[in-house]
């Protein structure tokens, strides 16, 4: 059960970050929805999901799955890609 909760929380963390980006864009005057945002960035979205899955694999393997840790994994997987893009 802990693993299922962890996977769910990682997905929620990823979704929260995606929604945050959509809200930021809307605040700047861009009219965009969540589906349109994801469709416009398919590789970044898939890479973020893959990063979340890899990090969750580590948490599961280490036996250190917590709801908050999994939420952070999902959120930071997408957020980290944004940081990499800004540095390049």
N, C-alpha and C positions, 0 to 999 in steps of 0.2 A: 504494500500500500504506500509506503514511503517513496518508493521509486515513481509510482504513478503521480503522486502529489508533486514530486520534484519536476517531472516532465511537464505537468500542467503549469506549475509556477514559472518554469523557464519560458514556456510559450507566452504566458501572461506578461512576463517582463519584456519580452521581445515586442509584443503588441503594444504595451504601454509606451515604449520608446518610439515606435512607429507613429502612434497617435500624437505623441508630443511633437514630433517633426511636422505632422500635418497641421496641428494647431499653430505652431510657429509660422509656417508658411501662410496660413490664413490670416494671421495677425499682421503680416507684412503686405497683405493685399492680394495674395495669390489665391484664386479660387480652385481648390483641389480637394478631392476626397481620398479616403484611405486606399481604396482599390486602385484609383488612378495613380496615386503616389507609388504604390508597390509595382504596378505595371510599368511605370516609367523608370524603375530601378530594379529590374529583375535579377541581375547578377549580384548586386549589393545585398538584396533581400535574401537570396539563396546562400550567399556567403555568410551572412549573419546567422541564418538558421543552422548552417553547418558548424559554425563556431560554437553556437549554443549546444548543439548535439555533442561536439567533442568535449566541451567543458562538463556537460552533464555526464558523459561517459567517465570522465575523471572522478567526479564526485561520487558516482555510483560505485566505481571500482574501489575507491578509497573508503567507502562506507560512511562518508561524511555528507550525506544528502540532508539538507534542511530546507524548509520552505523559503526562508529569506535568502539563503545562499543560491538556491535555484532561480529565484526571482532576479537576483543581482546578475547571475550568469546570463539570463535572457536579455536583460536590459543592456548590460555592458557589451555583449557580443555585437549588437547593432551600433551602439554608441562608439565602440572602439574603431569600427570601420570609418565613421565620420572623422575621427581624430586622425587616422592614417591619411585620409584623402586631403585634409587641410595641410598636413606636413609636406605632402609631395608637390 
